[in-house]
Amino acid sequence: MRSVFKWIGILIGGVAGLIVVVLAAVYFVTESRLNKTYEVPAEAIPVSSDPATITRGLYLANTIGFCVECHGENLAGQVFDDGPLIGRLAVSNLTPGKGGIGDDYTTDDWVRAVRHGVGRDGKSLISMPSHLYYHFSDADLAAIVAYLENLPAVDNELPETEFGPMARTFILMDSSLLPAAVIDHDAPRPPAPEPGVTAEYGGYLAISCTLCHGENLAGGSEPGAGLNLTPGGNLGKWTEEEFIHAMRTGTTPEGNKIDPELMPFDLLGQLNENELKAIWLYLRSLPAVETPELTAGG
């Protein structure tokens, strides 16, 4: 009997030791990625602080930029604390108030942060969707920067971000959580389409939708995944008018209420009529990916 307990003890000790080794490996690999620095030359993007440009930047930040989703309504930052296993993510206060970065950031710093996902220290920002913002035109980026440079000061001092073992595992599994690592900083700028009621411009406006709905916008089956937005999904039964109504009100043609925590229709619904029509044209132009539950049973 003693030998049985002895071997059980050895087994438990071996498993515990293996877990310690794995956790240590995860820690050191993620620390290396988190502390990697990136050299991104300054881009000559003229930023005007005239009222029209600032207003345009506010509009873009609150619609296709989704800035308030993470940084809060006044962009003074907030803390997402999910306990010791996940850790604590402190999202920056972007204003020039106490605890904010607004007084420290130059125009070049803002451009690097938004377009390249690189902070003033040269390290990658965390969970900043710069790999999507990279597609913004120089004019739209300049407007967003103008808006950020003219934010009213809000005092909000935030704690340091801390990563638990699960958060570090997520970083290993999803490289886009460190956007500077997935952006080709030397690649030619993608061409920006002319604004208009076209599928091409709709795709430009809808680039951030891929965050939840996937690269092909066909959604996914895992919890929290976005719905299928291609003609093979439920949207294939909608009309343009019904789509715009859903974006404005959060109510689908079937009478279902859209959860604003999962789908920020309250932000996208601020887009003007022509922009929503352009997005609709783009969604209709996508290759249809069939949703199984819609096709099951004929």
N, C-alpha and C positions, 0 to 999 in steps of 0.2 A: 504493500500500500504506500509505504514511504517513497518508493521509487516512482510510483505513479504521480504523486504530488510533486516530486522532484522534477519530473519531465514536464508536467504542466507549468511549473514555475519557470523552467528553462524556455518553454514555448512562449509564455506570456512575456518574459523578459526579451526574447528575440523579437517578438512583434512590436513591443514598445520601443526597442532600439531601432527597428526599421522605420517606425513612424517618426522618430526623432531625426533620423538621417534624411528622410523624405522632406520633412518640414524645413530642415536646415538647408537642403538643396533648393527648395522653393524660395526660401528667404534670400539666399545669396544670388540666385539667378534674377529674381525680381528687383533686388537692390541694384544690381548691375544695370538693368534696363531703366529703372527709375532715375538713376544718377548719370546716365549717359548724356553727354552734351552734343548739341548740333550747331554747326556753323551755318547760319543762314544770312547771306548778305542783305543789306538794306535795299528795298525796292523804292524807286523814285515815283511814288504815288502822291500827287498833289491833293491835299485835303483842305477844303474850304470850310470855314465856320459860319457861312451865311445861313440865315434862318431856314431857307428852302432846303439846303443840303442836310441840315440837322433834322428837320422834319422828315425828310426822306429816310434818313438813317434810323430814326425812331420807328418808322413804318416797317422797314425791313427787319429790324431787330425783333419787333413784336409779332411778325408774321412768319416769314420763312426762316428767320434766325432762331426763333424759339428761345431767346435769351432769358426771358422771365421764368421759363420752366425750371432752370437750375439756379439762376442768380437771384430769383425773387422779383416781385413786382417793381421794386425800386432799384433793382440791380445791386443791392447792398450785401448780397451773399446770404448764404444760409448753411446749416449743418445737417447732414444726413448721418445719423448715428444708428447703426444697426447691431450694436453689441460687439463683444470681443471677437467673435468668429469672423464677422465681416469687417468690422472696424468703423472708422469715422472719416467721412469725406466732408471737408470744409470747402465750400464753393466760394470763390473770391468775392470780396466786396469791390466792385468795379468803380465806385465813386471816389472822389478826392477826400471823403470824410475820414475820420479817425478809424484806423484799421483797414482802410481802402488802398487800392493801388493807383487810383486816378492821378494823384500828384506826382507819382514816380514814373509813370509810363510816358514815353515819348511817342510820337506818331509812328516811328519805325518799330517801337516795341509793340504797339497795338497791331500793326500789320503782321508782324511775325506771329503774334499770339493767335489772331483770328485766322489768317491764311495758312500758317505753317504749324500751329500748335506748339510753338516754342516760347517759353517764358523768358523773362529778363536774365535769368541765371543760365540760359542756354539749354535747360532740361525740358523734356516734353511735359506739356500740360496733361492733366489727367481727366479723362472722360469729356474732353472738349472736342466736338465734332468737326474739327478743322479739315479732316479728310473730305468733308462735304462742302464746307465753306470755301475750300480751295477753288471751287468752280465759280465762285462769285466774280463778276466782272470788276475791273479796277474802279469803275464809277460807283458800283454798289458797295464795294468794300470801303471806298473813300467816304461814302455817306455814313456807313455804320461807324467808322472810326470818328468822324466828325461828331456824331451823336454821343459816343462814349467819352470823347474829350470834353464834352460840355454837360455832363451829368451833374445834377445838384449834389452837394456833399451830404452824405448820410453816415453818421458815426455807427460803426458796427465792427467791433473787434472779434475775430473768430479764432478758435483754437487750431492747433496744427492738425493736418490730416494724418491719420494712423491706419495702417492696413493690417487686418487680421489675416489668418491663414487662408480663409476662403476667398477673400478679396485678392490676395496674391495669386491664388490659383486661377481666378478669373482673368487676371492680367496675363498669365501664361497662355490661357485658352483663347483670349480675344485680344489680338494685337492692336485693334483700333482703340482700345482704352488708353493707349499711349499714342496719340495721333502723329506725333513727329516721327515715329518709327515706321509708319506705313505710307507717308507722303514722299513722293519723289520730288525733293526740293529743287532739283535742277531741271526738271522736265519743262518743256514749253508750256506756256499758259494755255489752257483749253479755251477755244473761241467762245465768246459770249453771244448768244443769239439776239437779234433785234427784238425789243419788246413788241408784242402783238398777239392777236388771237390765233396762235399757231401751236401745233403739237410740240414743235421744237422749243418754243419759249415756255410752254407748260412743263416740259421736262426739266428745264432750268429751275423753275419755281418749285418743282416737286422733289428736287434732289434729296432734301432732308427726310422725305417720307421713307427712304430706304432704311433709315435707322431701325424702324419697327417692322416694316412690311417686306424687308429683304431687297436684295439687289434687283430682282426681277419683279418686285412689288406683288408677288404671289402669296405673301404672308407665310404662315407656318402653323404647325399643329401644337408646338410646345406652349406652355402657359405664358401669357403675356405677349405672345407673338401677334403681329398685326394681321388683319384680314386680307384676303385675296382681292387686290384692286384691279386685276386684269379682267378683260371681258369674260373670262371663264369663271369668275366669282360672282357674288351676288350683285355687284355693280353692273354686271352685264345686262341686268334686267331694268336698270334705272334709265331715266331720261336725263338730259342735261339740266333741265329745270329742277328735277328731283335732287340731283347731286348738289346743285347750288343751294337749294333749300336746306338740305341736310347740313351743309357746311355753315350756313347762317344760323340755324336753329338748334342743331344737335338732335334732330328727329329724322329718322329714316323714312322712306316711302312706306315701309311696313308698319310704321308707328312705333318702332323701337327707339329708346333713348340712348344716345351715344355717351359713353362714360368719358367726361373731360379729363379724367386722370390718365386714361389710356390713349385717347385721341383728342388732341388740342383743337377741336373745331372752333373754340372761342377765339383762337389766334388766327387760324387759317380763314375763318369767316370774315376777318377784317380785310381780306384781299378784295380788290374791286371786281366788278362784274366781268370785265374782259380777262383779268388774270385767272379767275375761277373757270371761265370758259376755256382758256388755254390749257389749264390743268386737265379739264375734262377731255379735251381733244387728245391730249397726250395719253391719258389712261385708256381711252378707246383705241389708240394706235398700238398698244402693247400686244404682244403675242398672247393669246388666250391660254391660261393655265387652268385646267379644270379643278374645281374643288370637289373632292370625292363625295361629301355629303349632299352636294347639289345634283350629282349625276347618279347616285345610288338609286336603284329601283326604277330607272328610266326617266 
